[in-house]
Amino acid sequence: MTLTVRVIPCLDVADGRVVKGIKFQDLRDAGDPTELAARYEAEGADELTMLDVSATPQGRAHALDVVRAVRAVLGIPLTVGGGVRSLADARALLGAGADKVALNSAAAARPQLLTELAQAFGCQCTVLALDAARRADHLADQLGWELVTHSGKVRTGRDAVAWARQATAAGAGEIVLTSWDRDGTGAGYDLDLIAQIVDAVEVPVVASGGAASPSHLLAALRAGAQAVLAAGMFHRAEYSVSMVKAELAAAFVQVRR
């Protein structure tokens, strides 16, 4: 039996509003999270991801009222991240309606946190949000990416592929992989990065960062991603989820319709 691939709209949220920028910067208002969540489910989204992009930089937890409001209109699985620094933070998100919890900066600082979440809630609930940027010093014939944290503000110098292996060994059951270089550019996903991470781990990889058309999503799936995440192309109504799924199905990709 062939599993269907997942098409996942993403809501980056700051101060209760959906925002969108380029390379995590110059954020612009993109709408109300509850309205967009309801619209995407009606269009056929398989899941929804919601990331509070201001929580970690502001040193606070995720805004639970926004999670509750989105869950009230949403029946599909919901992954929530941003500001998760402890088991208590994750438990609060799950209590507010999240199905899965995504971690980036706190997990990078203390990988044991992934283990604690996996032991408490299961690996299927523990998601690594891996933001990666191409190394500035890599050789022309040797690709390399480093882990970035704190909504792209901190370049750690740590190898992103090695971190993916370490994080999944610690308990992460899924990776949302975002290319910092491609985010918001509309240039398509970083296919080399996707292929490297997919080859390195045995958990599902969700491609993120740079999608602007169904062809970009198709390319990411052919590079090995098990799911594809997009934001701007959906927020701007350039494509609906149902339109994307129709084009993927026309390319013989198994999607739930």
RODRENDO-641929 format. One line per 4 residues: number of its first residue (from 1); their letters; for each residue x, y, z of N, C-alpha, C. Coordinates in nm, 2 decimals, always signed. Example, Ala and Ser with C-alpha at 12.3 -4.5 7.8 and 13.67 -1.06 7.14 Angstrom:
2
1 = AS = +1.32,-0.57,+0.78,+1.23,-0.45,+0.78,+1.32,-0.33,+0.78 ~ +1.28,-0.22,+0.71,+1.37,-0.11,+0.71,+1.29,+0.00,+0.79 .
//
This chain:
257
1 = MTLT = +0.08,-0.12,+0.00,+0.00,+0.00,+0.00,+0.09,+0.12,+0.00 ~ +0.06,+0.22,-0.09,+0.13,+0.34,-0.10,+0.07,+0.45,-0.01 ~ +0.15,+0.51,+0.08,+0.10,+0.61,+0.17,+0.08,+0.74,+0.09 ~ -0.02,+0.82,+0.11,-0.04,+0.94,+0.05,+0.05,+1.05,+0.11 .
5 = VRVI = +0.10,+1.14,+0.03,+0.18,+1.25,+0.08,+0.09,+1.35,+0.14 ~ +0.15,+1.43,+0.23,+0.08,+1.53,+0.30,+0.11,+1.67,+0.25 ~ +0.00,+1.75,+0.23,+0.02,+1.89,+0.19,-0.02,+1.97,+0.31 ~ +0.07,+2.06,+0.36,+0.06,+2.12,+0.49,+0.07,+2.27,+0.48 .
9 = PCLD = -0.03,+2.35,+0.49,-0.01,+2.49,+0.50,+0.05,+2.53,+0.64 ~ +0.12,+2.64,+0.64,+0.19,+2.68,+0.76,+0.15,+2.82,+0.80 ~ +0.12,+2.84,+0.93,+0.09,+2.97,+0.98,+0.20,+3.02,+1.07 ~ +0.28,+3.11,+1.03,+0.37,+3.18,+1.11,+0.30,+3.29,+1.18 .
13 = VADG = +0.30,+3.29,+1.32,+0.21,+3.38,+1.39,+0.30,+3.47,+1.48 ~ +0.27,+3.59,+1.49,+0.33,+3.69,+1.58,+0.22,+3.78,+1.63 ~ +0.21,+3.79,+1.76,+0.11,+3.88,+1.83,-0.03,+3.85,+1.78 ~ -0.06,+3.72,+1.76,-0.19,+3.68,+1.73,-0.23,+3.69,+1.58 .
17 = RVVK = -0.14,+3.73,+1.49,-0.17,+3.75,+1.35,-0.07,+3.66,+1.27 ~ -0.12,+3.61,+1.16,-0.03,+3.54,+1.07,+0.06,+3.64,+0.99 ~ +0.19,+3.61,+0.99,+0.28,+3.70,+0.92,+0.36,+3.62,+0.82 ~ +0.43,+3.69,+0.72,+0.51,+3.62,+0.62,+0.62,+3.72,+0.59 .
21 = GIKF = +0.74,+3.67,+0.58,+0.86,+3.75,+0.54,+0.95,+3.68,+0.45 ~ +1.07,+3.72,+0.44,+1.17,+3.66,+0.35,+1.29,+3.63,+0.44 ~ +1.34,+3.51,+0.45,+1.44,+3.46,+0.53,+1.42,+3.50,+0.68 ~ +1.29,+3.49,+0.72,+1.25,+3.51,+0.86,+1.25,+3.66,+0.90 .
25 = QDLR = +1.26,+3.75,+0.80,+1.28,+3.89,+0.83,+1.17,+3.97,+0.76 ~ +1.16,+4.10,+0.79,+1.06,+4.19,+0.73,+0.92,+4.13,+0.72 ~ +0.87,+4.09,+0.84,+0.74,+4.02,+0.85,+0.63,+4.12,+0.81 ~ +0.54,+4.06,+0.73,+0.42,+4.14,+0.69,+0.29,+4.07,+0.74 .
29 = DAGD = +0.19,+4.14,+0.76,+0.06,+4.08,+0.81,+0.00,+4.00,+0.69 ~ -0.04,+3.87,+0.72,-0.10,+3.79,+0.62,-0.24,+3.74,+0.65 ~ -0.30,+3.78,+0.77,-0.43,+3.75,+0.79,-0.46,+3.69,+0.93 ~ -0.58,+3.65,+0.96,-0.62,+3.60,+1.09,-0.60,+3.45,+1.09 .
33 = PTEL = -0.54,+3.39,+1.19,-0.50,+3.25,+1.20,-0.63,+3.16,+1.19 ~ -0.73,+3.20,+1.26,-0.85,+3.11,+1.26,-0.92,+3.11,+1.12 ~ -0.93,+3.22,+1.06,-0.99,+3.23,+0.93,-0.91,+3.15,+0.83 ~ -0.78,+3.16,+0.83,-0.69,+3.09,+0.74,-0.70,+2.94,+0.77 .
37 = AARY = -0.69,+2.90,+0.89,-0.70,+2.76,+0.93,-0.83,+2.69,+0.88 ~ -0.94,+2.76,+0.90,-1.07,+2.70,+0.85,-1.07,+2.69,+0.70 ~ -1.01,+2.79,+0.63,-1.01,+2.79,+0.48,-0.92,+2.68,+0.43 ~ -0.81,+2.66,+0.49,-0.72,+2.55,+0.44,-0.78,+2.41,+0.47 .
41 = EAEG = -0.84,+2.39,+0.58,-0.91,+2.26,+0.60,-1.02,+2.24,+0.50 ~ -1.10,+2.34,+0.47,-1.20,+2.33,+0.37,-1.15,+2.30,+0.23 ~ -1.03,+2.35,+0.20,-0.96,+2.32,+0.07,-0.90,+2.18,+0.06 ~ -0.89,+2.11,+0.18,-0.84,+1.98,+0.17,-0.70,+1.96,+0.23 .
45 = ADEL = -0.65,+2.05,+0.32,-0.52,+2.04,+0.38,-0.52,+1.91,+0.47 ~ -0.41,+1.84,+0.47,-0.40,+1.72,+0.54,-0.36,+1.75,+0.69 ~ -0.29,+1.85,+0.71,-0.25,+1.90,+0.84,-0.23,+2.05,+0.84 ~ -0.21,+2.10,+0.96,-0.17,+2.25,+0.97,-0.05,+2.26,+1.06 .
49 = TMLD = +0.04,+2.34,+1.03,+0.15,+2.38,+1.12,+0.14,+2.52,+1.16 ~ +0.15,+2.55,+1.29,+0.15,+2.69,+1.34,+0.27,+2.72,+1.42 ~ +0.35,+2.81,+1.39,+0.47,+2.85,+1.46,+0.47,+2.99,+1.51 ~ +0.48,+3.01,+1.64,+0.49,+3.14,+1.70,+0.63,+3.19,+1.68 .
53 = VSAT = +0.65,+3.27,+1.58,+0.79,+3.31,+1.54,+0.84,+3.42,+1.63 ~ +0.76,+3.48,+1.71,+0.81,+3.59,+1.80,+0.83,+3.54,+1.94 ~ +0.79,+3.41,+1.97,+0.79,+3.36,+2.11,+0.94,+3.35,+2.16 ~ +1.02,+3.28,+2.09,+1.16,+3.26,+2.14,+1.24,+3.39,+2.14 .
57 = PQGR = +1.23,+3.47,+2.03,+1.31,+3.60,+2.04,+1.26,+3.69,+2.16 ~ +1.13,+3.68,+2.19,+1.08,+3.76,+2.30,+1.09,+3.69,+2.44 ~ +1.14,+3.57,+2.44,+1.17,+3.49,+2.56,+1.04,+3.45,+2.63 ~ +0.94,+3.42,+2.56,+0.81,+3.38,+2.62,+0.76,+3.25,+2.56 .
61 = AHAL = +0.65,+3.20,+2.62,+0.59,+3.07,+2.57,+0.50,+3.11,+2.46 ~ +0.45,+3.00,+2.39,+0.35,+3.02,+2.28,+0.22,+3.08,+2.34 ~ +0.16,+3.16,+2.26,+0.03,+3.22,+2.30,-0.08,+3.11,+2.29 ~ -0.12,+3.06,+2.40,-0.21,+2.94,+2.41,-0.35,+2.98,+2.36 .
65 = DVVR = -0.39,+3.11,+2.37,-0.52,+3.15,+2.33,-0.54,+3.14,+2.18 ~ -0.43,+3.16,+2.10,-0.43,+3.14,+1.96,-0.44,+3.00,+1.92 ~ -0.37,+2.91,+1.99,-0.39,+2.77,+1.97,-0.53,+2.72,+1.99 ~ -0.59,+2.76,+2.10,-0.73,+2.72,+2.13,-0.82,+2.77,+2.03 .
69 = AVRA = -0.80,+2.89,+1.98,-0.89,+2.95,+1.88,-0.88,+2.87,+1.75 ~ -0.76,+2.84,+1.71,-0.74,+2.76,+1.58,-0.80,+2.62,+1.60 ~ -0.77,+2.56,+1.71,-0.83,+2.42,+1.73,-0.98,+2.42,+1.73 ~ -1.04,+2.53,+1.77,-1.19,+2.54,+1.77,-1.25,+2.53,+1.63 .
73 = VLGI = -1.17,+2.57,+1.53,-1.23,+2.56,+1.39,-1.16,+2.45,+1.31 ~ -1.07,+2.37,+1.37,-0.99,+2.28,+1.30,-1.02,+2.14,+1.34 ~ -1.03,+2.05,+1.24,-1.05,+1.91,+1.27,-0.93,+1.82,+1.23 ~ -0.84,+1.88,+1.15,-0.72,+1.80,+1.11,-0.61,+1.81,+1.21 .
77 = PLTV = -0.50,+1.73,+1.20,-0.39,+1.74,+1.29,-0.32,+1.88,+1.29 ~ -0.28,+1.92,+1.41,-0.22,+2.05,+1.42,-0.09,+2.04,+1.49 ~ +0.02,+2.08,+1.43,+0.15,+2.09,+1.49,+0.18,+2.23,+1.53 ~ +0.23,+2.25,+1.65,+0.25,+2.38,+1.71,+0.39,+2.39,+1.76 .
81 = GGGV = +0.46,+2.50,+1.73,+0.59,+2.53,+1.78,+0.61,+2.67,+1.81 ~ +0.72,+2.70,+1.87,+0.76,+2.84,+1.91,+0.75,+2.86,+2.06 ~ +0.87,+2.89,+2.12,+0.87,+2.92,+2.27,+0.86,+2.79,+2.35 ~ +0.88,+2.68,+2.30,+0.88,+2.55,+2.38,+1.01,+2.53,+2.44 .
85 = RSLA = +1.02,+2.54,+2.57,+1.15,+2.53,+2.64,+1.15,+2.42,+2.75 ~ +1.03,+2.36,+2.77,+1.02,+2.26,+2.88,+0.91,+2.16,+2.85 ~ +0.91,+2.05,+2.93,+0.80,+1.96,+2.92,+0.67,+2.02,+2.95 ~ +0.67,+2.12,+3.05,+0.55,+2.19,+3.08,+0.49,+2.27,+2.97 .
89 = DARA = +0.58,+2.33,+2.89,+0.54,+2.41,+2.78,+0.47,+2.32,+2.67 ~ +0.53,+2.21,+2.65,+0.47,+2.11,+2.55,+0.34,+2.06,+2.60 ~ +0.33,+2.03,+2.73,+0.20,+1.98,+2.79,+0.09,+2.09,+2.77 ~ +0.13,+2.21,+2.79,+0.03,+2.32,+2.78,-0.02,+2.33,+2.64 .
93 = LLGA = +0.07,+2.32,+2.54,+0.03,+2.32,+2.40,-0.07,+2.21,+2.36 ~ -0.03,+2.09,+2.41,-0.12,+1.97,+2.38,-0.25,+1.99,+2.45 ~ -0.25,+2.05,+2.57,-0.38,+2.08,+2.64,-0.46,+2.18,+2.57 ~ -0.40,+2.27,+2.50,-0.47,+2.38,+2.42,-0.52,+2.33,+2.29 .
97 = GADK = -0.48,+2.21,+2.24,-0.53,+2.15,+2.12,-0.43,+2.11,+2.02 ~ -0.30,+2.12,+2.05,-0.20,+2.07,+1.95,-0.20,+1.92,+1.95 ~ -0.17,+1.86,+1.83,-0.15,+1.72,+1.82,+0.00,+1.68,+1.83 ~ +0.08,+1.77,+1.78,+0.23,+1.75,+1.78,+0.29,+1.88,+1.82 .
101 = VALN = +0.41,+1.87,+1.88,+0.49,+1.99,+1.93,+0.62,+1.99,+1.86 ~ +0.65,+2.11,+1.81,+0.78,+2.13,+1.73,+0.87,+2.21,+1.81 ~ +1.00,+2.17,+1.81,+1.11,+2.24,+1.89,+1.22,+2.27,+1.80 ~ +1.29,+2.38,+1.82,+1.41,+2.42,+1.75,+1.51,+2.46,+1.84 .
105 = SAAA = +1.51,+2.59,+1.89,+1.61,+2.65,+1.97,+1.64,+2.58,+2.10 ~ +1.53,+2.54,+2.17,+1.55,+2.48,+2.30,+1.60,+2.34,+2.28 ~ +1.57,+2.27,+2.18,+1.62,+2.13,+2.15,+1.77,+2.14,+2.12 ~ +1.81,+2.25,+2.04,+1.95,+2.26,+2.01,+2.03,+2.29,+2.13 .
109 = ARPQ = +1.97,+2.37,+2.22,+2.04,+2.40,+2.35,+2.05,+2.28,+2.44 ~ +1.94,+2.20,+2.44,+1.94,+2.08,+2.53,+1.87,+1.97,+2.46 ~ +1.94,+1.88,+2.39,+1.88,+1.77,+2.31,+1.80,+1.68,+2.40 ~ +1.83,+1.67,+2.53,+1.76,+1.58,+2.62,+1.61,+1.62,+2.62 .
113 = LLTE = +1.58,+1.74,+2.59,+1.44,+1.78,+2.59,+1.36,+1.70,+2.49 ~ +1.42,+1.67,+2.38,+1.35,+1.58,+2.28,+1.32,+1.44,+2.34 ~ +1.41,+1.39,+2.41,+1.39,+1.26,+2.48,+1.28,+1.27,+2.58 ~ +1.28,+1.38,+2.66,+1.17,+1.39,+2.76,+1.04,+1.40,+2.70 .
117 = LAQA = +1.02,+1.47,+2.59,+0.89,+1.48,+2.52,+0.85,+1.35,+2.46 ~ +0.95,+1.28,+2.40,+0.92,+1.15,+2.33,+0.88,+1.05,+2.44 ~ +0.94,+1.05,+2.55,+0.90,+0.95,+2.66,+0.77,+0.99,+2.72 ~ +0.74,+1.12,+2.73,+0.61,+1.16,+2.79,+0.49,+1.14,+2.70 .
121 = FGCQ = +0.51,+1.18,+2.57,+0.40,+1.19,+2.47,+0.41,+1.10,+2.35 ~ +0.53,+1.05,+2.33,+0.55,+0.96,+2.21,+0.63,+1.03,+2.10 ~ +0.71,+0.96,+2.03,+0.79,+1.01,+1.92,+0.70,+1.08,+1.81 ~ +0.58,+1.02,+1.79,+0.50,+1.08,+1.69,+0.45,+1.22,+1.72 .
125 = CTVL = +0.46,+1.26,+1.85,+0.42,+1.39,+1.89,+0.54,+1.49,+1.90 ~ +0.66,+1.44,+1.88,+0.78,+1.52,+1.90,+0.84,+1.55,+1.77 ~ +0.84,+1.68,+1.73,+0.88,+1.72,+1.60,+1.00,+1.81,+1.61 ~ +1.10,+1.78,+1.53,+1.22,+1.87,+1.52,+1.20,+1.98,+1.41 .
129 = ALDA = +1.19,+2.10,+1.45,+1.19,+2.21,+1.35,+1.33,+2.25,+1.32 ~ +1.38,+2.20,+1.21,+1.52,+2.22,+1.17,+1.53,+2.33,+1.07 ~ +1.59,+2.45,+1.11,+1.62,+2.56,+1.02,+1.76,+2.55,+0.98 ~ +1.79,+2.54,+0.85,+1.93,+2.52,+0.80,+1.96,+2.63,+0.70 .
133 = ARRA = +2.09,+2.68,+0.71,+2.14,+2.77,+0.61,+2.27,+2.72,+0.55 ~ +2.29,+2.75,+0.42,+2.41,+2.71,+0.36,+2.53,+2.78,+0.43 ~ +2.63,+2.70,+0.45,+2.75,+2.76,+0.51,+2.82,+2.86,+0.42 ~ +2.86,+2.97,+0.47,+2.92,+3.08,+0.39,+3.06,+3.03,+0.34 .
137 = DHLA = +3.12,+2.94,+0.41,+3.26,+2.90,+0.38,+3.27,+2.77,+0.31 ~ +3.15,+2.71,+0.26,+3.17,+2.58,+0.20,+3.24,+2.59,+0.06 ~ +3.31,+2.48,+0.03,+3.38,+2.47,-0.10,+3.28,+2.46,-0.21 ~ +3.31,+2.50,-0.33,+3.22,+2.50,-0.45,+3.17,+2.36,-0.48 .
141 = DQLG = +3.25,+2.26,-0.45,+3.21,+2.13,-0.49,+3.16,+2.05,-0.37 ~ +3.14,+2.11,-0.25,+3.11,+2.04,-0.13,+3.00,+2.12,-0.06 ~ +2.88,+2.07,-0.06,+2.77,+2.14,+0.00,+2.77,+2.13,+0.15 ~ +2.73,+2.23,+0.22,+2.72,+2.21,+0.37,+2.62,+2.31,+0.42 .
145 = WELV = +2.55,+2.27,+0.53,+2.45,+2.36,+0.59,+2.47,+2.36,+0.74 ~ +2.44,+2.47,+0.80,+2.45,+2.48,+0.94,+2.31,+2.51,+1.01 ~ +2.30,+2.47,+1.13,+2.18,+2.49,+1.20,+2.16,+2.64,+1.24 ~ +2.05,+2.69,+1.22,+2.02,+2.83,+1.27,+1.90,+2.82,+1.37 .
149 = THSG = +1.91,+2.91,+1.47,+1.80,+2.91,+1.57,+1.75,+3.05,+1.60 ~ +1.66,+3.06,+1.69,+1.60,+3.19,+1.74,+1.55,+3.26,+1.62 ~ +1.46,+3.19,+1.54,+1.39,+3.25,+1.42,+1.50,+3.31,+1.33 ~ +1.60,+3.23,+1.31,+1.70,+3.27,+1.21,+1.81,+3.37,+1.25 .
153 = KVRT = +1.80,+3.41,+1.38,+1.89,+3.52,+1.43,+2.02,+3.47,+1.47 ~ +2.03,+3.34,+1.50,+2.16,+3.28,+1.55,+2.21,+3.17,+1.45 ~ +2.32,+3.19,+1.40,+2.39,+3.08,+1.32,+2.48,+3.01,+1.42 ~ +2.45,+2.88,+1.44,+2.52,+2.80,+1.54,+2.66,+2.75,+1.50 .
157 = GRDA = +2.68,+2.74,+1.36,+2.80,+2.67,+1.32,+2.79,+2.52,+1.32 ~ +2.69,+2.46,+1.37,+2.67,+2.32,+1.39,+2.62,+2.26,+1.26 ~ +2.67,+2.15,+1.22,+2.63,+2.08,+1.09,+2.49,+2.04,+1.10 ~ +2.40,+2.08,+1.01,+2.26,+2.05,+1.01,+2.23,+1.90,+0.99 .
161 = VAWA = +2.31,+1.83,+0.91,+2.28,+1.69,+0.89,+2.31,+1.61,+1.01 ~ +2.43,+1.64,+1.07,+2.46,+1.57,+1.20,+2.36,+1.60,+1.31 ~ +2.31,+1.72,+1.31,+2.21,+1.75,+1.41,+2.08,+1.68,+1.39 ~ +2.04,+1.66,+1.26,+1.92,+1.58,+1.23,+1.94,+1.44,+1.28 .
165 = RQAT = +2.06,+1.38,+1.26,+2.08,+1.24,+1.31,+2.07,+1.24,+1.47 ~ +2.14,+1.33,+1.53,+2.14,+1.34,+1.68,+2.00,+1.36,+1.73 ~ +1.92,+1.45,+1.67,+1.79,+1.48,+1.72,+1.69,+1.36,+1.71 ~ +1.70,+1.29,+1.59,+1.61,+1.17,+1.58,+1.65,+1.06,+1.67 .
169 = AAGA = +1.78,+1.05,+1.70,+1.83,+0.95,+1.79,+1.78,+0.98,+1.93 ~ +1.76,+1.11,+1.96,+1.72,+1.16,+2.09,+1.56,+1.14,+2.11 ~ +1.49,+1.12,+2.00,+1.35,+1.10,+2.01,+1.26,+1.17,+1.91 ~ +1.31,+1.26,+1.83,+1.22,+1.33,+1.73,+1.17,+1.23,+1.63 .
173 = GEIV = +1.04,+1.23,+1.61,+0.98,+1.14,+1.52,+0.94,+1.20,+1.39 ~ +0.97,+1.32,+1.37,+0.95,+1.39,+1.24,+1.04,+1.52,+1.23 ~ +1.07,+1.56,+1.11,+1.15,+1.68,+1.10,+1.08,+1.77,+1.00 ~ +1.05,+1.89,+1.04,+1.01,+2.00,+0.95,+1.14,+2.08,+0.91 .
177 = LTSW = +1.18,+2.06,+0.79,+1.31,+2.11,+0.74,+1.29,+2.24,+0.66 ~ +1.34,+2.35,+0.72,+1.32,+2.48,+0.65,+1.46,+2.53,+0.60 ~ +1.46,+2.56,+0.48,+1.58,+2.63,+0.42,+1.58,+2.78,+0.45 ~ +1.67,+2.82,+0.53,+1.67,+2.97,+0.56,+1.70,+3.05,+0.44 .
181 = DRDG = +1.78,+3.00,+0.35,+1.82,+3.07,+0.23,+1.70,+3.09,+0.13 ~ +1.61,+2.99,+0.13,+1.50,+2.99,+0.04,+1.37,+3.05,+0.10 ~ +1.36,+3.06,+0.23,+1.23,+3.10,+0.29,+1.18,+3.23,+0.24 ~ +1.06,+3.23,+0.19,+0.99,+3.35,+0.14,+1.04,+3.40,+0.00 .
185 = TGAG = +1.13,+3.33,-0.06,+1.19,+3.38,-0.18,+1.11,+3.34,-0.31 ~ +1.03,+3.23,-0.29,+0.96,+3.17,-0.41,+1.05,+3.10,-0.51 ~ +1.18,+3.08,-0.47,+1.27,+3.01,-0.56,+1.26,+2.86,-0.56 ~ +1.18,+2.81,-0.48,+1.17,+2.66,-0.46,+1.25,+2.61,-0.35 .
189 = YDLD = +1.22,+2.49,-0.31,+1.29,+2.43,-0.19,+1.44,+2.40,-0.23 ~ +1.52,+2.39,-0.12,+1.66,+2.35,-0.14,+1.66,+2.20,-0.15 ~ +1.66,+2.15,-0.28,+1.65,+2.00,-0.30,+1.77,+1.93,-0.25 ~ +1.89,+1.99,-0.26,+2.01,+1.92,-0.21,+2.00,+1.90,-0.06 .
193 = LIAQ = +1.95,+2.00,+0.01,+1.94,+1.99,+0.15,+1.84,+1.88,+0.19 ~ +1.72,+1.88,+0.12,+1.62,+1.78,+0.14,+1.68,+1.64,+0.13 ~ +1.75,+1.62,+0.02,+1.81,+1.48,-0.01,+1.91,+1.44,+0.09 ~ +1.99,+1.54,+0.14,+2.09,+1.51,+0.24,+2.02,+1.46,+0.37 .
197 = IVDA = +1.92,+1.54,+0.42,+1.85,+1.51,+0.54,+1.77,+1.38,+0.53 ~ +1.70,+1.36,+0.42,+1.63,+1.23,+0.40,+1.72,+1.11,+0.41 ~ +1.84,+1.12,+0.35,+1.93,+1.01,+0.35,+1.99,+0.99,+0.49 ~ +1.99,+1.09,+0.57,+2.05,+1.08,+0.70,+1.96,+1.02,+0.81 .
201 = VEVP = +1.83,+1.03,+0.79,+1.74,+0.99,+0.90,+1.64,+0.89,+0.85 ~ +1.57,+0.83,+0.95,+1.47,+0.73,+0.92,+1.33,+0.78,+0.95 ~ +1.31,+0.90,+0.98,+1.18,+0.96,+1.01,+1.13,+1.04,+0.90 ~ +1.00,+1.07,+0.90,+0.94,+1.16,+0.79,+1.01,+1.29,+0.79 .
205 = VVAS = +1.03,+1.35,+0.67,+1.09,+1.48,+0.65,+0.98,+1.57,+0.58 ~ +0.95,+1.68,+0.64,+0.85,+1.77,+0.58,+0.94,+1.89,+0.52 ~ +0.93,+1.91,+0.39,+1.01,+2.01,+0.32,+0.94,+2.15,+0.34 ~ +1.02,+2.25,+0.37,+0.97,+2.38,+0.39,+1.07,+2.49,+0.34 .
209 = GGAA = +1.02,+2.60,+0.30,+1.10,+2.71,+0.26,+1.13,+2.73,+0.12 ~ +1.05,+2.82,+0.06,+1.07,+2.86,-0.08,+0.97,+2.82,-0.18 ~ +0.86,+2.75,-0.14,+0.77,+2.70,-0.24,+0.68,+2.82,-0.30 ~ +0.66,+2.82,-0.43,+0.57,+2.92,-0.49,+0.48,+2.86,-0.60 .
213 = SPSH = +0.49,+2.73,-0.62,+0.41,+2.67,-0.72,+0.40,+2.52,-0.70 ~ +0.30,+2.45,-0.75,+0.29,+2.31,-0.74,+0.41,+2.23,-0.79 ~ +0.48,+2.29,-0.89,+0.60,+2.22,-0.94,+0.71,+2.22,-0.83 ~ +0.72,+2.32,-0.75,+0.82,+2.32,-0.64,+0.78,+2.20,-0.54 .
217 = LLAA = +0.66,+2.19,-0.51,+0.62,+2.08,-0.41,+0.65,+1.94,-0.47 ~ +0.62,+1.93,-0.60,+0.65,+1.80,-0.67,+0.80,+1.77,-0.67 ~ +0.88,+1.87,-0.69,+1.03,+1.85,-0.69,+1.08,+1.81,-0.55 ~ +1.02,+1.87,-0.45,+1.06,+1.83,-0.31,+1.02,+1.68,-0.28 .
221 = LRAG = +0.91,+1.64,-0.32,+0.86,+1.50,-0.30,+0.95,+1.41,-0.38 ~ +0.99,+1.45,-0.50,+1.08,+1.36,-0.58,+1.22,+1.36,-0.52 ~ +1.26,+1.46,-0.44,+1.39,+1.46,-0.37,+1.39,+1.38,-0.25 ~ +1.27,+1.33,-0.21,+1.26,+1.24,-0.10,+1.17,+1.28,+0.02 .
225 = AQAV = +1.12,+1.40,+0.02,+1.04,+1.45,+0.13,+0.91,+1.37,+0.13 ~ +0.86,+1.34,+0.25,+0.74,+1.27,+0.27,+0.61,+1.36,+0.28 ~ +0.64,+1.49,+0.30,+0.53,+1.59,+0.31,+0.59,+1.72,+0.26 ~ +0.50,+1.81,+0.22,+0.54,+1.94,+0.18,+0.47,+2.05,+0.25 .
229 = LAAG = +0.54,+2.15,+0.30,+0.48,+2.26,+0.37,+0.49,+2.39,+0.29 ~ +0.39,+2.47,+0.29,+0.40,+2.60,+0.22,+0.32,+2.70,+0.29 ~ +0.35,+2.83,+0.27,+0.28,+2.94,+0.34,+0.23,+3.05,+0.24 ~ +0.33,+3.13,+0.19,+0.29,+3.24,+0.11,+0.20,+3.22,-0.01 .
233 = MFHR = +0.23,+3.11,-0.08,+0.15,+3.08,-0.20,+0.01,+3.05,-0.16 ~ -0.02,+3.00,-0.04,-0.15,+2.98,+0.00,-0.22,+3.10,+0.06 ~ -0.14,+3.18,+0.14,-0.19,+3.30,+0.20,-0.23,+3.40,+0.10 ~ -0.16,+3.41,-0.01,-0.19,+3.51,-0.11,-0.29,+3.46,-0.21 .
237 = AEYS = -0.34,+3.33,-0.19,-0.44,+3.27,-0.27,-0.40,+3.26,-0.42 ~ -0.27,+3.24,-0.44,-0.22,+3.21,-0.57,-0.26,+3.07,-0.61 ~ -0.26,+2.98,-0.51,-0.30,+2.85,-0.53,-0.38,+2.81,-0.41 ~ -0.48,+2.72,-0.43,-0.55,+2.66,-0.31,-0.49,+2.53,-0.29 .
241 = VSMV = -0.51,+2.47,-0.17,-0.46,+2.34,-0.14,-0.52,+2.24,-0.24 ~ -0.65,+2.25,-0.28,-0.71,+2.16,-0.37,-0.65,+2.17,-0.51 ~ -0.61,+2.29,-0.55,-0.54,+2.30,-0.68,-0.41,+2.23,-0.68 ~ -0.33,+2.25,-0.57,-0.20,+2.19,-0.56,-0.22,+2.03,-0.56 .
245 = KAEL = -0.31,+1.98,-0.49,-0.33,+1.84,-0.49,-0.37,+1.79,-0.63 ~ -0.45,+1.86,-0.70,-0.49,+1.82,-0.83,-0.37,+1.81,-0.92 ~ -0.28,+1.91,-0.91,-0.16,+1.90,-1.00,-0.07,+1.79,-0.96 ~ -0.06,+1.76,-0.83,+0.03,+1.65,-0.78,-0.03,+1.52,-0.83 .
249 = AAAF = -0.16,+1.51,-0.82,-0.23,+1.38,-0.87,-0.21,+1.36,-1.02 ~ -0.21,+1.47,-1.09,-0.19,+1.46,-1.24,-0.04,+1.41,-1.27 ~ +0.05,+1.43,-1.17,+0.19,+1.39,-1.19,+0.20,+1.25,-1.12 ~ +0.09,+1.18,-1.09,+0.09,+1.05,-1.04,+0.14,+1.04,-0.89 .
253 = VQVR = +0.13,+1.15,-0.82,+0.16,+1.15,-0.68,+0.03,+1.11,-0.60 ~ +0.04,+1.02,-0.51,-0.07,+0.98,-0.43,-0.11,+1.08,-0.32 ~ -0.22,+1.15,-0.33,-0.27,+1.25,-0.24,-0.41,+1.21,-0.19 ~ -0.44,+1.26,-0.07,-0.58,+1.24,-0.02,-0.67,+1.35,-0.08 .
257 = R = -0.77,+1.31,-0.15,-0.86,+1.41,-0.21,-1.00,+1.39,-0.16 .
//
